[in-house]
Each structure stands twice: as structure tokens, then as C-alpha cells.
Amino acid sequence: MNIGDKIKSYEFEATSNLCANFDDYRGKWLILYFYPKDSTPGCTIEGENFRDAHNQLKSLNTTVFGISRDNLKSHERFKEKFAFPFELIEDPEEKLCTIFDVMKMKSMYGKAVRGIERSTFIVNPEGVISHIWRKVTVKGHVDEVLNKLSELQNLV
């Protein structure tokens, strides 16, 4: 997926027993952030940062979804433990990860492993990707997202 691409209709399951389709969110801005693994240090900090900015994001007509390969049971524990006010989408078969091209070869302790490259997508109310961050550095990222979202909304 690239900037300007329309996200396809896709049904997904998320925490809080949510079964939905991206089409259900037309008319809202979406933040889709892909992260490697529940309850790991960087992923926890990133989730906490999105949590702490949640009211600002809501005031900008924006829904946040975190996405990883973890299953719903793991997601529910992660969400509850850190009081995330947004839903986490499960993708154990890597379907969304493949669509958004976030699966990459990475080096972990000197060994090549295939995993999620931390990435964030802003999707506009028409379902079109408006901005992408790849190889995200957690520190300061949510502030970048808020600034870019505000900038994009002022252009509409």
C-alpha cells in the first residue's frame, strides 16, 4: 500500500468482540499502527503513547487500531493491562500485514528473522491512505502522527 491507495474492504476481528470491516469506518480518519508483539517494551511504550493521545485523536474524528500477529487472547490481556482505549486487531495469518507490506526480514541477536516492521498509516475518511511511516522509532512518533493528522485535516 502506498499514499493515494484506497484500502480494500476487509473484515477483521479485534478486542472487545469487535467484528468489523474497514468500510464501516468511512467518514472517519483511521490510524492503523502495526507493531511486532504484545507486551514487549517498545510495543508497550508505543501503545501507551497512543493511549495518552487518545482524547486528542478522538477530537480529530480519528479511530486508532493497533495491529499485530498476536491472537485476540493475547491482545485482550495487553489491552487490559495497559488500559488501551482503542482496539487491537489480530492478524495471526499475516493477511493485513501482507496487504500493507509490513512483513520484513530483520536481524535479532545476529539472526535473520521475519517480522513486522513497525509502521503507521493514516487513512482519510474516503478510505485513502494519506500518510505512511515505515521503520517507526517509538520516541516522538505519536506527536508526529498528531501533527500530520492536523495538517492533513486542515487541507481538506
Backbone as a printed PyTorch tensor [residue, N CA C, xyz], in Angstrom:
tensor([[[  0.8470,  -1.1810,   0.0000],
         [  0.0000,   0.0000,   0.0000],
         [  0.8910,   1.2420,   0.0000]],

        [[  0.4570,   2.2060,  -0.7780],
         [  1.1920,   3.4550,  -0.8880],
         [  0.2500,   4.6260,  -0.6660]],

        [[  0.8190,   5.7990,  -0.4530],
         [ -0.0020,   7.0020,  -0.3230],
         [ -0.8420,   7.1430,  -1.5890]],

        [[ -2.1230,   7.4160,  -1.4190],
         [ -3.0450,   7.5510,  -2.5390],
         [ -3.8290,   6.2850,  -2.8420]],

        [[ -3.3960,   5.1440,  -2.2950],
         [ -4.1290,   3.8860,  -2.4970],
         [ -5.3500,   3.8480,  -1.5920]],

        [[ -6.4280,   3.2950,  -2.1150],
         [ -7.6370,   3.1000,  -1.3110],
         [ -7.5420,   1.7430,  -0.6240]],

        [[ -7.8250,   1.7060,   0.6870],
         [ -7.7840,   0.4120,   1.3610],
         [ -9.0190,  -0.3740,   0.9640]],

        [[ -8.8170,  -1.6450,   0.7680],
         [ -9.8970,  -2.5210,   0.3190],
         [-10.8350,  -2.8580,   1.4760]],

        [[-12.0270,  -3.2420,   1.1060],
         [-12.9750,  -3.7670,   2.0750],
         [-12.3280,  -4.9900,   2.7110]],

        [[-12.2520,  -5.0020,   4.0390],
         [-11.5880,  -6.1140,   4.7090],
         [-12.2560,  -6.3310,   6.0580]],

        [[-12.7180,  -7.5540,   6.2940],
         [-13.3300,  -7.8860,   7.5770],
         [-12.2580,  -8.3350,   8.5430]],

        [[-12.3630,  -7.8740,   9.7950],
         [-11.3650,  -8.2060,  10.8000],
         [-12.0170,  -8.4240,  12.1550]],

        [[-11.2580,  -9.0970,  13.0270],
         [-11.6760,  -9.2980,  14.4110],
         [-10.6900,  -8.5680,  15.3060]],

        [[-11.2510,  -7.9390,  16.3360],
         [-10.4230,  -7.1580,  17.2490],
         [-10.9070,  -7.3680,  18.6790]],

        [[-10.1930,  -6.7700,  19.6060],
         [-10.5560,  -6.8400,  21.0110],
         [-11.9640,  -6.2900,  21.2240]],

        [[-12.5170,  -6.5560,  22.3910],
         [-13.8880,  -6.1480,  22.7620],
         [-14.9380,  -6.8150,  21.8710]],

        [[-14.6120,  -8.0130,  21.3590],
         [-15.5290,  -8.7790,  20.4960],
         [-15.9540,  -8.0170,  19.2560]],

        [[-15.0750,  -7.1610,  18.7460],
         [-15.3920,  -6.3750,  17.5580],
         [-15.1490,  -7.2070,  16.3030]],

        [[-16.1860,  -7.3560,  15.5090],
         [-16.0780,  -7.9140,  14.1640],
         [-16.5230,  -6.7930,  13.2440]],

        [[-15.6200,  -6.3120,  12.4120],
         [-15.9340,  -5.1290,  11.6130],
         [-15.2500,  -5.2230,  10.2600]],

        [[-15.4620,  -4.1840,   9.4800],
         [-14.8810,  -4.0570,   8.1560],
         [-14.3580,  -2.6320,   8.0590]],

        [[-13.2560,  -2.4200,   7.3720],
         [-12.7520,  -1.0540,   7.2270],
         [-13.7920,  -0.1400,   6.5910]],

        [[-14.6720,  -0.7060,   5.7620],
         [-15.7410,   0.1040,   5.1530],
         [-16.6510,   0.7340,   6.2120]],

        [[-16.7450,   0.0970,   7.3900],
         [-17.5870,   0.6200,   8.4730],
         [-17.0740,   1.9630,   8.9940]],

        [[-15.8420,   2.2900,   8.6750],
         [-15.2100,   3.4990,   9.2150],
         [-15.1010,   4.6280,   8.1850]],

        [[-15.7770,   4.4700,   7.0470],
         [-15.8030,   5.5700,   6.0850],
         [-16.4380,   6.7780,   6.7690]],

        [[-15.8830,   7.9460,   6.5010],
         [-16.3690,   9.1530,   7.1590],
         [-15.5460,   9.5150,   8.3840]],

        [[-14.6390,   8.6150,   8.7820],
         [-13.7250,   8.8750,   9.9040],
         [-12.2920,   8.7410,   9.4020]],

        [[-11.3930,   9.3940,  10.0930],
         [ -9.9750,   9.1670,   9.8640],
         [ -9.5720,   7.9230,  10.6440]],

        [[ -8.6290,   7.1510,  10.0940],
         [ -8.1150,   5.9630,  10.7760],
         [ -6.6070,   6.0770,  10.9530]],

        [[ -6.1540,   5.6210,  12.1000],
         [ -4.7270,   5.3870,  12.3260],
         [ -4.5920,   3.8790,  12.4670]],

        [[ -3.8360,   3.2660,  11.5730],
         [ -3.5380,   1.8360,  11.6440],
         [ -2.0610,   1.7240,  11.9660]],

        [[ -1.7680,   1.2680,  13.1870],
         [ -0.3520,   1.1230,  13.5230],
         [ -0.0270,  -0.3510,  13.7300]],

        [[  0.9650,  -0.7960,  12.9820],
         [  1.4330,  -2.1820,  13.0300],
         [  2.6280,  -2.2470,  13.9690]],

        [[  2.5920,  -3.2200,  14.8680],
         [  3.6810,  -3.3660,  15.8420],
         [  4.0470,  -4.8410,  15.9490]],

        [[  5.2960,  -5.1320,  16.3440],
         [  5.7660,  -6.5230,  16.3270],
         [  5.0950,  -7.4900,  17.2890]],

        [[  4.9390,  -7.1170,  18.5940],
         [  4.4770,  -8.1390,  19.5390],
         [  3.9120,  -7.5100,  20.8040]],

        [[  2.7900,  -8.0640,  21.2610],
         [  2.1780,  -7.6230,  22.5090],
         [  3.1610,  -7.7260,  23.6720]],

        [[  3.0560,  -6.7740,  24.5760],
         [  3.7520,  -6.7870,  25.8680],
         [  5.2800,  -6.7620,  25.7880]],

        [[  5.8320,  -6.3480,  24.6580],
         [  7.2760,  -6.1350,  24.5720],
         [  7.5430,  -4.6540,  24.8500]],

        [[  8.7480,  -4.2970,  25.2710],
         [  8.9890,  -2.9190,  25.7220],
         [  8.6090,  -1.8230,  24.7190]],

        [[  9.1060,  -1.9030,  23.4870],
         [  8.8110,  -0.8570,  22.5010],
         [  7.3410,  -0.8060,  22.1440]],

        [[  6.7200,  -1.9610,  22.0240],
         [  5.3000,  -2.0190,  21.6630],
         [  4.4250,  -1.5020,  22.7980]],

        [[  4.8410,  -1.7490,  24.0260],
         [  4.0960,  -1.2360,  25.1770],
         [  4.1760,   0.2880,  25.2080]],

        [[  5.3690,   0.8420,  25.0250],
         [  5.5260,   2.3000,  25.0360],
         [  4.7150,   2.9290,  23.9020]],

        [[  4.7670,   2.3320,  22.7220],
         [  4.0100,   2.8750,  21.5920],
         [  2.5100,   2.8630,  21.9040]],

        [[  2.0100,   1.7540,  22.4350],
         [  0.5990,   1.6680,  22.8050],
         [  0.2290,   2.6940,  23.8630]],

        [[  1.1010,   2.8630,  24.8590],
         [  0.8350,   3.8510,  25.9130],
         [  0.8010,   5.2670,  25.3360]],

        [[  1.6780,   5.5460,  24.3750],
         [  1.6850,   6.8680,  23.7500],
         [  0.4000,   7.1240,  22.9720]],

        [[ -0.0820,   6.1050,  22.2290],
         [ -1.3690,   6.2620,  21.5400],
         [ -2.5020,   6.3930,  22.5650]],

        [[ -2.4120,   5.6380,  23.6520],
         [ -3.4170,   5.7460,  24.7210],
         [ -3.4570,   7.1680,  25.2700]],

        [[ -2.2960,   7.7160,  25.5650],
         [ -2.2290,   9.0380,  26.1770],
         [ -2.7020,  10.1480,  25.2310]],

        [[ -2.6330,   9.9000,  23.9270],
         [ -3.0840,  10.8790,  22.9350],
         [ -4.5090,  10.5940,  22.4520]],

        [[ -5.1590,   9.6020,  23.0500],
         [ -6.4480,   9.1390,  22.5360],
         [ -7.5030,  10.2420,  22.4830]],

        [[ -7.6080,  11.0510,  23.5210],
         [ -8.6240,  12.1110,  23.5070],
         [ -8.3640,  13.1270,  22.4040]],

        [[ -7.1100,  13.4640,  22.1720],
         [ -6.7720,  14.3750,  21.0770],
         [ -7.1590,  13.7610,  19.7350]],

        [[ -6.8530,  12.4820,  19.5700],
         [ -7.1780,  11.8000,  18.3160],
         [ -8.6840,  11.7240,  18.1100]],

        [[ -9.4250,  11.4130,  19.1740],
         [-10.8880,  11.3660,  19.0700],
         [-11.4520,  12.7260,  18.6750]],

        [[-10.8640,  13.7990,  19.2060],
         [-11.3530,  15.1420,  18.8750],
         [-11.0910,  15.4810,  17.4070]],

        [[-10.2070,  14.7170,  16.7670],
         [ -9.9170,  14.8980,  15.3410],
         [-10.6730,  13.8680,  14.4890]],

        [[-11.7710,  13.3060,  15.0410],
         [-12.6050,  12.3400,  14.3150],
         [-11.7870,  11.1400,  13.8210]],

        [[-10.9070,  10.6480,  14.7080],
         [ -9.9730,   9.6030,  14.3220],
         [-10.1210,   8.3740,  15.2140]],

        [[-10.1540,   7.2060,  14.5780],
         [-10.1790,   5.9240,  15.2730],
         [ -8.8120,   5.2730,  15.1080]],

        [[ -8.2830,   4.7610,  16.2120],
         [ -6.9770,   4.1030,  16.2170],
         [ -7.1650,   2.5940,  16.3220]],

        [[ -6.3830,   1.8650,  15.5300],
         [ -6.3030,   0.4170,  15.6510],
         [ -4.8390,   0.0150,  15.7020]],

        [[ -4.4710,  -0.8000,  16.6930],
         [ -3.1680,  -1.4350,  16.7150],
         [ -3.3090,  -2.8050,  16.0670]],

        [[ -2.2940,  -3.2230,  15.3150],
         [ -2.3680,  -4.4920,  14.5830],
         [ -1.0580,  -5.2530,  14.7620]],

        [[ -1.1710,  -6.5190,  15.1540],
         [ -0.0010,  -7.4010,  15.1880],
         [ -0.4610,  -8.8250,  14.8840]],

        [[  0.5040,  -9.7350,  14.8560],
         [  0.1820, -11.1360,  14.5650],
         [ -0.3380, -11.8750,  15.7920]],

        [[ -0.3440, -11.2270,  16.9470],
         [ -0.8280, -11.8880,  18.1620],
         [ -2.3230, -12.1900,  18.0540]],

        [[ -2.7620, -13.2050,  18.8130],
         [ -4.1760, -13.5790,  18.7800],
         [ -4.9980, -12.6990,  19.7280]],

        [[ -6.3020, -12.8390,  19.6620],
         [ -7.1960, -11.9930,  20.4580],
         [ -6.9740, -12.1600,  21.9580]],

        [[ -6.6940, -13.3680,  22.4130],
         [ -6.4850, -13.5960,  23.8430],
         [ -5.2860, -12.7720,  24.3320]],

        [[ -4.2040, -12.8100,  23.5870],
         [ -3.0160, -12.0250,  23.9230],
         [ -3.3330, -10.5250,  23.8650]],

        [[ -4.0420, -10.1240,  22.8170],
         [ -4.4320,  -8.7090,  22.6610],
         [ -5.2830,  -8.2320,  23.8330]],

        [[ -6.2350,  -9.0500,  24.2540],
         [ -7.1210,  -8.6450,  25.3630],
         [ -6.3100,  -8.4200,  26.6450]],

        [[ -5.3610,  -9.3090,  26.9180],
         [ -4.5090,  -9.1440,  28.1120],
         [ -3.6840,  -7.8600,  28.0040]],

        [[ -3.0950,  -7.6450,  26.8420],
         [ -2.2500,  -6.4670,  26.5980],
         [ -3.0770,  -5.1860,  26.7390]],

        [[ -4.2370,  -5.1780,  26.1250],
         [ -5.1150,  -4.0020,  26.1690],
         [ -5.5520,  -3.7050,  27.6080]],

        [[ -5.9470,  -4.7480,  28.3230],
         [ -6.4320,  -4.5590,  29.6950],
         [ -5.3070,  -4.1040,  30.6230]],

        [[ -4.1560,  -4.7410,  30.5110],
         [ -3.0390,  -4.4270,  31.4050],
         [ -2.6160,  -2.9610,  31.3030]],

        [[ -2.6770,  -2.3970,  30.0940],
         [ -2.2060,  -1.0280,  29.8900],
         [ -3.3390,  -0.0390,  29.6120]],

        [[ -4.5860,  -0.4900,  29.8100],
         [ -5.7740,   0.3740,  29.6930],
         [ -5.8200,   1.1080,  28.3560]],

        [[ -5.6080,   0.3660,  27.2730],
         [ -5.7030,   0.9810,  25.9480],
         [ -7.1740,   1.2450,  25.6290]],

        [[ -7.5280,   2.4730,  25.2460],
         [ -8.9240,   2.8020,  24.9360],
         [ -9.2990,   2.5160,  23.4800]],

        [[ -8.4010,   1.9060,  22.7320],
         [ -8.6260,   1.5810,  21.3210],
         [ -8.5150,   0.0680,  21.1660]],

        [[ -8.9630,  -0.4150,  20.0270],
         [ -8.9810,  -1.8600,  19.7940],
         [ -7.7080,  -2.3270,  19.1020]],

        [[ -7.3890,  -3.5990,  19.3490],
         [ -6.2440,  -4.2580,  18.7360],
         [ -6.7620,  -5.3450,  17.7940]],

        [[ -6.3320,  -5.2890,  16.5510],
         [ -6.7670,  -6.2390,  15.5280],
         [ -5.7940,  -7.4110,  15.4860]],

        [[ -6.3520,  -8.6230,  15.4800],
         [ -5.4960,  -9.8100,  15.3550],
         [ -5.2200, -10.0880,  13.8850]],

        [[ -4.0060, -10.5460,  13.6140],
         [ -3.6230, -10.8970,  12.2480],
         [ -2.6430, -12.0750,  12.2640]],

        [[ -3.0500, -13.2000,  12.8920],
         [ -2.1200, -14.3290,  13.0230],
         [ -1.7160, -14.9530,  11.6830]],

        [[ -2.5470, -14.7830,  10.6690],
         [ -2.2170, -15.3500,   9.3590],
         [ -1.5260, -14.3290,   8.4550]],

        [[ -1.2420, -13.1590,   9.0080],
         [ -0.4920, -12.1000,   8.3200],
         [ -1.1870, -11.5620,   7.0730]],

        [[ -2.5070, -11.6520,   7.0180],
         [ -3.2170, -11.1500,   5.8370],
         [ -3.1090,  -9.6300,   5.7320]],

        [[ -3.4240,  -8.9220,   6.8280],
         [ -3.3020,  -7.4630,   6.8080],
         [ -1.8380,  -7.0460,   6.6800]],

        [[ -0.9620,  -7.7600,   7.3810],
         [  0.4680,  -7.4490,   7.3030],
         [  0.9620,  -7.5410,   5.8620]],

        [[  0.4500,  -8.5120,   5.1200],
         [  0.8390,  -8.6790,   3.7210],
         [  0.2430,  -7.5660,   2.8610]],

        [[ -1.0460,  -7.2680,   3.0580],
         [ -1.6930,  -6.2010,   2.2910],
         [ -0.9390,  -4.8810,   2.4560]],

        [[ -0.5330,  -4.5700,   3.6910],
         [  0.1390,  -3.3050,   3.9670],
         [  1.6680,  -3.4060,   3.8470]],

        [[  2.1660,  -4.5830,   3.4520],
         [  3.5810,  -4.8040,   3.1820],
         [  4.4740,  -4.4200,   4.3660]],

        [[  4.1260,  -4.9470,   5.5460],
         [  4.9230,  -4.6460,   6.7420],
         [  5.7720,  -5.8350,   7.2080]],

        [[  5.6630,  -6.9740,   6.5440],
         [  6.4800,  -8.1310,   6.9170],
         [  7.8440,  -7.9910,   6.2400]],

        [[  8.8980,  -7.9860,   7.0730],
         [ 10.2490,  -7.7710,   6.5610],
         [ 11.2140,  -8.7240,   7.2450]],

        [[ 12.3470,  -8.9330,   6.6110],
         [ 13.4420,  -9.6700,   7.2500],
         [ 14.1680,  -8.6850,   8.1560]],

        [[ 14.3460,  -9.0930,   9.4210],
         [ 15.0090,  -8.2460,  10.4070],
         [ 16.1020,  -9.0630,  11.0730]],

        [[ 17.0050,  -8.3720,  11.7180],
         [ 18.0780,  -9.0460,  12.4470],
         [ 17.7710,  -8.9820,  13.9340]],

        [[ 17.7470, -10.1520,  14.5800],
         [ 17.5190, -10.2120,  16.0140],
         [ 18.6240, -11.0610,  16.6290]],

        [[ 19.4480, -10.4290,  17.4350],
         [ 20.5980, -11.0930,  18.0580],
         [ 21.4900, -11.7490,  17.0120]],

        [[ 21.6590, -11.0340,  15.8930],
         [ 22.5320, -11.5140,  14.8330],
         [ 21.9260, -12.5630,  13.9260]],

        [[ 20.6650, -12.8960,  14.1570],
         [ 19.9940, -13.9250,  13.3650],
         [ 18.8970, -13.2720,  12.5210]],

        [[ 18.7700, -13.6660,  11.2660],
         [ 17.7320, -13.1220,  10.3890],
         [ 16.3820, -13.7450,  10.7510]],

        [[ 15.4020, -12.9010,  11.0300],
         [ 14.0470, -13.3680,  11.3350],
         [ 13.0470, -12.5250,  10.5490]],

        [[ 11.9210, -13.1270,  10.2440],
         [ 10.8590, -12.4270,   9.5300],
         [  9.8890, -11.8770,  10.5630]],

        [[  9.6220, -10.5810,  10.4860],
         [  8.7210,  -9.9820,  11.4550],
         [  8.1010,  -8.6930,  10.9450]],

        [[  7.2590,  -8.1070,  11.7760],
         [  6.5850,  -6.8680,  11.4170],
         [  7.5420,  -5.6940,  11.5660]],

        [[  7.6290,  -4.9040,  10.5030],
         [  8.3500,  -3.6460,  10.5680],
         [  7.3680,  -2.6170,  11.1250]],

        [[  7.7090,  -2.0340,  12.2620],
         [  6.8190,  -1.0580,  12.9080],
         [  6.4540,   0.0310,  11.8990]],

        [[  5.1510,   0.1570,  11.6100],
         [  4.6700,   1.0700,  10.5740],
         [  3.3290,   1.6650,  10.9810]],

        [[  3.0680,   2.8920,  10.5280],
         [  1.7980,   3.5570,  10.8210],
         [  1.2400,   4.1520,   9.5390]],

        [[ -0.0820,   4.0080,   9.3830],
         [ -0.7910,   4.5170,   8.2080],
         [ -1.9110,   5.4400,   8.6620]],

        [[ -2.0180,   6.6080,   8.0190],
         [ -3.1890,   7.4710,   8.2080],
         [ -4.0830,   7.2510,   7.0060]],

        [[ -5.3500,   6.9190,   7.2800],
         [ -6.3380,   6.6850,   6.2290],
         [ -7.3960,   7.7710,   6.3530]],

        [[ -7.6920,   8.4490,   5.2490],
         [ -8.6630,   9.5450,   5.2990],
         [-10.0980,   9.0200,   5.2860]],

        [[-11.0950,   9.8900,   5.4720],
         [-12.4910,   9.4350,   5.5600],
         [-13.0240,   8.7380,   4.3010]],

        [[-12.3470,   8.9100,   3.1730],
         [-12.7590,   8.2110,   1.9420],
         [-12.0760,   6.8480,   1.8250]],

        [[-11.2470,   6.4990,   2.8090],
         [-10.5660,   5.1990,   2.7870],
         [ -9.2670,   5.2030,   2.0060]],

        [[ -8.7040,   6.3880,   1.7700],
         [ -7.4620,   6.5240,   1.0060],
         [ -6.2950,   6.7730,   1.9680]],

        [[ -5.1880,   6.1030,   1.7250],
         [ -4.0070,   6.3070,   2.5620],
         [ -3.4410,   7.6970,   2.2970]],

        [[ -3.3550,   8.4880,   3.3690],
         [ -2.8840,   9.8690,   3.2600],
         [ -1.4350,  10.0380,   3.7000]],

        [[ -0.9580,   9.1500,   4.5710],
         [  0.4390,   9.2420,   5.0170],
         [  0.8880,   7.8870,   5.5620]],

        [[  2.1850,   7.6190,   5.4200],
         [  2.7650,   6.3570,   5.8840],
         [  4.0930,   6.6420,   6.5830]],

        [[  4.3000,   5.9730,   7.7070],
         [  5.6110,   5.9240,   8.3560],
         [  6.0460,   4.4690,   8.3570]],

        [[  7.2520,   4.2080,   7.9200],
         [  7.8370,   2.8670,   7.9930],
         [  9.0820,   2.9430,   8.8650]],

        [[  9.4960,   1.8120,   9.4030],
         [ 10.6530,   1.7750,  10.2990],
         [ 10.4890,   2.8290,  11.4030]],

        [[  9.3360,   2.8160,  12.0350],
         [  8.9930,   3.8070,  13.0540],
         [  9.9230,   3.7020,  14.2570]],

        [[ 10.3670,   4.8520,  14.7230],
         [ 11.0420,   4.9760,  16.0090],
         [  9.9740,   5.4250,  16.9940]],

        [[  9.8100,   4.7040,  18.0750],
         [  8.7060,   4.9310,  19.0020],
         [  8.7480,   6.3370,  19.6110]],

        [[  9.9090,   6.7580,  20.0740],
         [ 10.0170,   8.0470,  20.7600],
         [  9.6010,   9.1880,  19.8180]],

        [[  8.5940,   9.9380,  20.2330],
         [  8.1280,  11.0890,  19.4660],
         [  7.1910,  10.7670,  18.3130]],

        [[  6.9560,   9.4760,  18.0660],
         [  6.1550,   9.1050,  16.8940],
         [  4.7060,   9.5810,  16.9810]],

        [[  4.0740,   9.4090,  18.1180],
         [  2.6560,   9.7980,  18.2310],
         [  2.5040,  11.3090,  18.0390]],

        [[  3.4780,  12.0910,  18.4840],
         [  3.4410,  13.5400,  18.2290],
         [  3.5120,  13.8280,  16.7310]],

        [[  4.3510,  13.0730,  16.0170],
         [  4.4240,  13.2180,  14.5560],
         [  3.0810,  12.8850,  13.9170]],

        [[  2.4400,  11.8260,  14.4070],
         [  1.1420,  11.4110,  13.8680],
         [  0.1070,  12.5160,  14.1040]],

        [[  0.0550,  13.0490,  15.3260],
         [ -0.8990,  14.1260,  15.6310],
         [ -0.6610,  15.3460,  14.7450]],

        [[  0.5950,  15.7290,  14.5790],
         [  0.9100,  16.8930,  13.7400],
         [  0.5080,  16.6700,  12.2950]],

        [[  0.8260,  15.4980,  11.7530],
         [  0.4940,  15.1930,  10.3520],
         [ -1.0200,  15.1020,  10.1690]],

        [[ -1.7130,  14.5020,  11.1230],
         [ -3.1690,  14.3900,  11.0490],
         [ -3.8070,  15.7820,  11.0450]],

        [[ -3.3490,  16.6580,  11.9080],
         [ -3.8700,  18.0210,  11.9510],
         [ -3.6030,  18.7420,  10.6290]],

        [[ -2.3900,  18.5690,  10.1090],
         [ -2.0230,  19.1820,   8.8420],
         [ -2.9310,  18.6790,   7.7000]],

        [[ -3.1110,  17.3580,   7.6260],
         [ -3.9540,  16.7760,   6.5860],
         [ -5.4020,  17.2440,   6.6960]],

        [[ -5.9150,  17.3440,   7.9140],
         [ -7.2970,  17.7610,   8.0870],
         [ -7.4910,  19.2310,   7.7260]],

        [[ -6.4780,  20.0300,   7.8960],
         [ -6.5740,  21.4420,   7.5170],
         [ -6.5630,  21.6230,   6.0140]],

        [[ -6.0750,  20.6000,   5.2850],
         [ -6.0550,  20.6590,   3.8190],
         [ -7.4000,  20.2580,   3.2240]],

        [[ -8.2230,  19.5900,   3.9990],
         [ -9.4990,  19.0630,   3.4850],
         [-10.5220,  20.1750,   3.4120]]])
